[in-house]
Amino acid sequence: MGNIIKRMEPLTRPWVTNDPFLFCGRVINEYPASDGDQGVRDADLGGRPLGSDFSGAGGFNMYHGERVPGFPAHPHRGFETVTIVPSGVVDHADSLGATARYGDGDVQWLTAGKGVMHAEMFPLRDTDGPNPLDLYQIWLNLPAKDKMVEPDFVMLWDGAIPRHVTRGDDGATATVKVIAGAYRPVEGGDVLTPPAATPNSWASNPEAELAIWQVTLDPGARLTLPAAQRHEAQRTLFFERGEEMDVEGQRVPVDSRIEVVADQPLRLRNTGATPVAFTVLQAVPIDEPVVRHGPFVMNSQAEIAQAMRDFQDTQFGGWPWREGGPVHPVETTRFAKYPGRKDIDLPPPS
């Protein structure tokens, strides 16, 4: 496999990730037409174990929602969630009183820190046709010094996320969506810098070399990914869609996980007849003990026990909403309301 490809193996779901990435899951649901109030029609709910539906019946899951699919109020401590929504919409609410509606390419970056409860619901907008939802969620660890920081979140609106686009002589296009981590094109030109993550994120530490890039290659398209600046960085490609691609002269089939040397440029070419799509996760490891228990990620079992006691005692600030899974009115467009701020954050104009 040469000196650049370190490891190649079948892609599992959820993905097998490296420190500081804890987990990445992708959900694809083909929700039916809405009942007119952003929920699933009764006729499409028959036989499901509502409240805990992961059956996949009819091409979709309700998860812990009973009419509107999603995940009502649940806690986190000690890590971050990065939620990428290529299609569909998510309604966010949390114990800090913050709320948002986002989707259609947007990304939410949530640092749970010392503890937050949040809800993620998936309202259905279209009453006449299907309501597809495509969503990735990445769990990103925090170093011990930041595990008890104040919770925080920021929206990375799709229109503000930069793309690196190159076209070959035949018109075949390669596109890199730069969600996190500066992208320095090997061809030269301006460095692409995405919107900032939360201040206490591992991604906000320049020494972390953290990157999240989503790449698409037309048939025949070529791309060279730039090298990381630090040799300690680890880089993994998750090849999800297409047929095959050439990675540094090695044929790689779809549904592959490819670990590569990060501090060298990486040459890629789509050698199949259909478009290729893959995600790049890169970072310098935190390299600390990780102890996980459900929604809590700490450095020791004692800290996990303390997190459980704290949640039982405080509910991480309580839940200020009347419902466990609040959903905005159907006419609501994308927005974010941050805790302690009166202004509304809106996506940039198209």
Secondary structure, DSSP 8 states (H G I E B T S, - for coil): -TTTEEEEEE--SSB---TTEEEEEEEEEEE--B-SSSSB-GGGTTT--TTSB---GGG---BT-SSS-EEEEEEEBSEEEEEEEEESEEEEEETTS-EEEEETT-EEEEE-TT-EEEEEE-----SSS-EEEEEEEEEEE--GGGTTS--EEEEE-GGGS-EEEEE-TT--EEEEEEEES-B--TT-S--B------TTSGGGSGGG--EEEEEEE-TT-EEEE---S-TT-EEEEEEEESSEEEETTEEEESSEEEEEETTS-EEEEE-SSS-EEEEEEEE----S--EEETTEEESSHHHHHHHHHHHHHHGGG---SSSSS----TT--SEEE-TT--S-B-----
